[in-house]
Amino acid sequence: MNHLKFTEWASGSEMLDTLRDKHLISLRSGAEGVHKYYELYLPAQYDDLKVVIFSTGHRPPSSIWLEAQSKVILACDSSVHKIDLTTERVEYSKQLTGAFYEFLRIDQTGACTVLHQLGILCIAPDGATTWSVDTGIVEDFVCDDADWIRLTILDEQSLDVNLKTGVATERQSRDLR
């Protein structure tokens, strides 16, 4: 996966003042306590466009190119966004039930499977939920192979989740071996 880089700004007002002559796509955390400000680094062909993020800063944002660098999947705080840079619009924004941990799968259409603090969510290219597995707090995870992930859940049974179907089965042992 081709991850993108971010510039962190000292303040939101400084970022917006510096970028005032650009077209902005602004992504804001739904959470209280925004105090981190990021700008997504885009190639020169998008010089007049800037994607900016207002975040709680618990974890840095993550993003991946799609479709020959014309679209981006971006996650920050507890949301995932698909952005079309050519049309300068957000194709979908999906709220997670917990803080974003990492992308498990992404295909070139923008469908993605996301691990977050309280489970896994599979998002279709149009932003609809394909399937989800809701859990307690995810403490750890191991990808067994291309299709399975093992989740260690705080004070609960560990789960094995099929990443193609979302079928989850309890694991008797709490080991990650």
Secondary structure as the mmCIF struct_conf table of DSSP 4:
data_model
#
loop_
_struct_conf.conf_type_id
_struct_conf.id
_struct_conf.beg_label_comp_id
_struct_conf.beg_label_asym_id
_struct_conf.beg_label_seq_id
_struct_conf.end_label_comp_id
_struct_conf.end_label_asym_id
_struct_conf.end_label_seq_id
STRN STRN1 HIS A 3 HIS A 3
HELX_LH_PP_P HELX_LH_PP_P1 LEU A 4 LYS A 5
STRN STRN2 PHE A 6 TRP A 9
BEND BEND1 ALA A 10 ALA A 10
HELX_RH_AL_P HELX_RH_AL_P1 GLY A 12 THR A 18
TURN_TY1_P TURN_TY1_P1 LEU A 19 ASP A 21
BEND BEND2 LYS A 22 LYS A 22
STRN STRN3 HIS A 23 ARG A 28
BEND BEND3 GLY A 30 GLU A 32
STRN STRN4 LYS A 36 LEU A 40
HELX_RH_3T_P HELX_RH_3T_P1 ALA A 44 TYR A 46
TURN_TY1_P TURN_TY1_P2 ASP A 47 ASP A 48
STRN STRN5 LEU A 49 SER A 55
BEND BEND4 HIS A 58 ARG A 59
STRN STRN6 SER A 62 LEU A 66
TURN_TY1_P TURN_TY1_P3 GLU A 67 SER A 70
STRN STRN7 LYS A 71 CYS A 76
TURN_TY1_P TURN_TY1_P4 ASP A 77 SER A 78
STRN STRN8 SER A 79 ASP A 84
TURN_TY1_P TURN_TY1_P5 LEU A 85 GLU A 88
STRN STRN9 ARG A 89 GLN A 95
BEND BEND5 THR A 97 GLY A 98
STRN STRN10 PHE A 100 ILE A 106
TURN_TY1_P TURN_TY1_P6 GLN A 108 THR A 109
BEND BEND6 GLY A 110 GLY A 110
STRN STRN11 CYS A 112 HIS A 116
TURN_TY1_P TURN_TY1_P7 GLN A 117 LEU A 118
STRN STRN12 GLY A 119 ILE A 123
TURN_TY1_P TURN_TY1_P8 PRO A 125 ASP A 126
BEND BEND7 GLY A 127 GLY A 127
STRN STRN13 THR A 129 ASP A 134
BEND BEND8 GLY A 136 GLY A 136
STRN STRN14 VAL A 138 CYS A 143
BEND BEND9 ASP A 145 ASP A 147
STRN STRN15 TRP A 148 ILE A 153
TURN_TY1_P TURN_TY1_P9 LEU A 154 ASP A 155
BEND BEND10 GLU A 156 GLU A 156
STRN STRN16 SER A 158 ASN A 162
TURN_TY1_P TURN_TY1_P10 LEU A 163 THR A 165
STRN STRN17 ALA A 168 ARG A 171
BEND BEND11 GLN A 172 GLN A 172
#
